[in-house]
């Protein structure tokens, strides 16, 4: 993904933790796995700017709208898939 602010890519860190492998079927060449998949990135477009009043506290969380018609409300997410 290219950020609008810098034009450069967003670095995405990926972590896969293989929890188990089971139901191994060598005849049909099938098996089952259980794993945890994590992605992490920092998008500077979501950072808080400085508040004019230094006494203003930064909220613990923010609810973001998902209005498709407003591009300012669109947040990029990694498009991961497994094949």
C-alpha positions as CSV (number, residue, x, y, z in Angstrom):
1,X,0.0,0.0,0.0
2,X,1.3,3.4,-0.8
3,X,0.6,6.2,1.7
4,X,-0.8,9.4,0.4
5,X,1.4,11.5,2.7
6,X,4.8,10.1,1.7
7,X,4.1,8.1,-1.4
8,X,6.2,5.3,0.0
9,X,5.1,1.8,1.1
10,X,3.8,0.9,4.5
11,X,5.9,-1.8,6.1
12,X,3.8,-4.7,7.4
13,X,5.3,-7.1,10.0
14,X,3.8,-10.6,9.8
15,X,4.0,-13.2,12.6
16,X,2.8,-16.8,12.2
17,X,2.7,-19.1,15.2
18,X,2.0,-22.7,14.3
19,X,-0.1,-24.1,17.2
20,X,-0.7,-27.7,16.0
21,X,-0.7,-30.1,13.1
22,X,-3.2,-32.9,13.2
23,X,-5.3,-35.3,11.1
24,X,-2.5,-36.1,8.8
25,X,-3.8,-38.1,5.9
26,X,-1.0,-39.3,3.7
27,X,-3.3,-41.1,1.2
28,X,-5.2,-37.9,0.3
29,X,-2.3,-35.6,1.1
30,X,-4.3,-33.6,3.6
31,X,-3.7,-32.3,7.1
32,X,-5.2,-29.8,9.5
33,X,-3.4,-27.0,11.2
34,X,-4.1,-24.5,13.8
35,X,-2.2,-21.2,13.8
36,X,-2.2,-17.6,14.9
37,X,-1.6,-15.0,12.2
38,X,-0.7,-11.5,13.2
39,X,-0.1,-8.4,11.2
40,X,1.2,-5.1,12.5
41,X,1.9,-1.7,10.8
42,X,2.0,1.9,11.7
43,X,0.1,4.3,9.5
44,X,1.1,7.9,10.2
45,X,-2.2,9.1,8.8
46,X,-3.9,7.8,11.9
47,X,-1.6,9.5,14.4
48,X,-2.9,12.3,16.6
49,X,-1.7,15.8,15.9
50,X,-0.8,18.1,18.7
51,X,-3.7,19.6,20.5
52,X,-3.7,23.4,20.8
53,X,-4.4,23.1,24.5
54,X,-1.7,21.1,26.3
55,X,-4.2,20.1,29.0
56,X,-6.4,18.2,26.6
57,X,-6.1,14.5,27.1
58,X,-5.8,12.1,24.2
59,X,-8.7,9.7,24.3
60,X,-8.0,6.0,25.0
61,X,-9.8,4.9,21.9
62,X,-11.5,6.4,18.8
63,X,-14.4,5.0,16.9
64,X,-13.9,5.5,13.2
65,X,-16.8,5.7,10.7
66,X,-17.0,3.3,7.8
67,X,-18.9,5.4,5.4
68,X,-17.9,4.2,1.9
69,X,-18.9,7.5,0.3
70,X,-16.3,9.5,2.3
71,X,-12.7,8.6,1.4
72,X,-11.4,10.4,4.5
73,X,-13.1,7.7,6.6
74,X,-11.5,4.8,4.7
75,X,-8.7,3.0,6.6
76,X,-6.3,0.7,4.8
77,X,-5.9,-2.9,6.0
78,X,-3.6,-5.5,4.7
79,X,-5.3,-7.8,2.2
80,X,-3.9,-11.2,3.3
81,X,-5.0,-14.6,1.9
82,X,-3.9,-18.2,2.1
83,X,-4.0,-20.6,-0.7
